[in-house]
Amino acid sequence: MSQALNAIRSRIAAAALAAGRPADAVQLVAVSKLQPWDHIAPVFDGGQRVFGENRVQEARERWTPLREQIELRLIGPLQTNKARDAVAFFDVIETLDREKLARVLADEVQAQGTAPRLYVQVNTGEEPQKAGVTPVEADAFIAACRGVYGLSVEGLMCIPPAEDDPVPHFRMLADIAARNGLAKLSMGMSDDFETAIACGATSVRVGSALFGAR
Ligand SMILES: *Cc1c(COP(=O)(O)O)cnc(C)c1O
């Protein structure tokens, strides 16, 4: 059993209630990237069944034996040459961020007859080193995913600049989602997940606060 898991669960429920939302309105995505199994085991044994990973290959190595027991989300950048493996292995891809990737994912969905749930990543801080469509591109990109590529988009994801107040970024993501008819918002990490919940997050991606420093 994991003390940290219980603590994070309580904090998520409290933040949801404080925001006038049901205690179970927010899903915890446990970010297990780069963690040794002895850090992950207590969280898995505590009943956590939704995990986030940054890399396709690392995720396969870690989770293949337990794959049927968990929901797995790709939260790191996806190269088109890994799209086949990602569609085959992940339940959710949160980092759809360019037309070339949309096209390749659409082809893989056809070929494999299975469709991961998809989130569009928005680079709300317009940081050059960070993935994601810019806020001004977002509406057209979502429309292209749906219309040109026939992809069903479930929600939006963002990673605000580390040095910024995250609130304007979370609000911007919520606005883009609302005007595009998207109900799901993946936002908030170890240091700001309660703030993200106050801004409408439906899932939070928590790594170090659950498993310890990487
Ligand atoms: C690593 C990572 C997280 C988890 O970060 P923590 O600060 O350890 O909670 C969340 N989201 C993404 C996209 C990440 O790469």
The ligand as a Tripos MOL2 file, in Angstrom:
@<TRIPOS>MOLECULE
LIG
   15    15     1     0     0
SMALL
NO_CHARGES

@<TRIPOS>ATOM
      1 C1          6.8970   13.7990  -16.3630 C.3       1 LIG1
      2 C2          5.5820   14.3640  -16.7460 C.ar      1 LIG1
      3 C3          4.5640   14.5510  -15.7990 C.ar      1 LIG1
      4 C4          4.7380   14.2900  -14.3180 C.3       1 LIG1
      5 O1          5.5050   15.3090  -13.7360 O.3       1 LIG1
      6 P1          5.6590   15.4320  -12.1430 P.3       1 LIG1
      7 O2          6.0800   16.8260  -11.9400 O.co2     1 LIG1
      8 O3          6.6880   14.4250  -11.7580 O.co2     1 LIG1
      9 O4          4.3340   15.1300  -11.5450 O.co2     1 LIG1
     10 C5          3.3410   15.0120  -16.2500 C.ar      1 LIG1
     11 N1          3.1100   15.2800  -17.5470 N.ar      1 LIG1
     12 C6          4.0700   15.1130  -18.4850 C.ar      1 LIG1
     13 C7          3.7550   15.4250  -19.8970 C.3       1 LIG1
     14 C8          5.3250   14.6610  -18.1170 C.ar      1 LIG1
     15 O5          6.2660   14.5220  -19.0540 O.3       1 LIG1
@<TRIPOS>BOND
     1     1     2 1
     2     2     3 ar
     3     2    14 ar
     4     3     4 1
     5     3    10 ar
     6     4     5 1
     7     5     6 1
     8     6     7 2
     9     6     8 1
    10     6     9 1
    11    10    11 ar
    12    11    12 ar
    13    12    13 1
    14    12    14 ar
    15    14    15 1
@<TRIPOS>SUBSTRUCTURE
     1 LIG1         1 GROUP 0 **** ****
